Every structure is written in structure tokens, then in C-alpha cells.
Amino acid sequence: MAMDAAEIERLIKQALPDAQVSIEDLRGDGDHYAAHVVSPAFAGKTRVQQHKMVYDALQGRMGGELHALALQTSAS
């Protein structure tokens, strides 16, 4: 079962309410997305820590409902 972009955005914003989130469906299949997430919560964190925060927000859906997510993060 695939996820839609709105659900991905909702989960990220639920965990990071101040985030600016843009989601792109790369193949039109609901399985391969690119996300750009900008949040002040990322300040002082490494890129790995930032990505983990986003993956944690997806509540275990990576590898199941969501097959692939190309992720770009920044604090500003």
C-alpha cells in the first residue's frame, strides 16, 4: 500500500510543526518521493541527525508503505 504526498507532509509537520515541507512524487507511483524539509529544529544538528528526525517522523513507514525518499534537509 503506497503513501500519498499529503500524508508524508502531515507526518513530518506533526513531528516538526515549524517545518517548511515540499514533497515530489518522483515516479508517479506513490512509492518514490523526494522531500525538502527546512526547520529551525535542525540547527546545530548533523545531516545524519536531521535525516533521522525526519525518518522518525514517518513512524516506521520507510521500507513498507514508503519505499524510497530522497531527502534534503536544512535549518534555514
Phi, psi and omega in degrees: 000122184277160175258153174258163185300322181297323179291319177299312179299317180300315181295319180294315181291333176295319181277328182232078188301333182271003185285146167260123187234131170232135184237137177232129175277109189288330184238355182075016183252359181072011181241337186236110184235159167242138179230138173242120185235123178243124181209134173301338179296343180277349183304131178079000181259149175288164178300321178298317178296320178298313181296321178298322178299319179290314179299321177299323179297333181279000170051048174079009182279343177297134180087350177243264179296330181243111186282314185216139178221110173279120192242131171237130180229152173199161180274342179208000000 
